[in-house]
């Protein structure tokens, strides 16, 4: 049986420290707000002001200038960067350098 997965976001919300999206194919996925330093620093009202953009392929928080692509919710492996640290990524896209205090 072949399942047709539609990764278009049809709804999004931010509650209890989680960003939750529902896709057109009815899957629900959530990610921690703490993965996004701008959202961590935002007020609850600013976090709730999320918009679905790019024909359902991204989320936008206009009050804090934050965008999250649908692929962030679909990735099998995630890189978490705490608000107190930064991760260096080489020009070729590979992980390089060392973790440093911000």
HELIX and SHEET records of a PDB file:
HELIX    1   1 UNK A   33  UNK A   35  5                                   3    
HELIX    2   2 UNK A   37  UNK A   41  1                                   5    
HELIX    3   3 UNK A   44  UNK A   48  1                                   5    
HELIX    4   4 UNK A   54  UNK A   56  5                                   3    
HELIX    5   5 UNK A   71  UNK A   74  1                                   4    
SHEET    1   A 3 UNK A   9  UNK A  15  0                                        
SHEET    2   A 3 UNK A  18  UNK A  23 -1                                        
SHEET    3   A 3 UNK A  28  UNK A  32 -1                                        
SHEET    1   B 3 UNK A  51  UNK A  53  0                                        
SHEET    2   B 3 UNK A  58  UNK A  61 -1                                        
SHEET    3   B 3 UNK A  66  UNK A  69 -1                                        
SHEET    1   C 2 UNK A  85  UNK A  86  0                                        
SHEET    2   C 2 UNK A 100  UNK A 101 -1                                        
END                                                                             
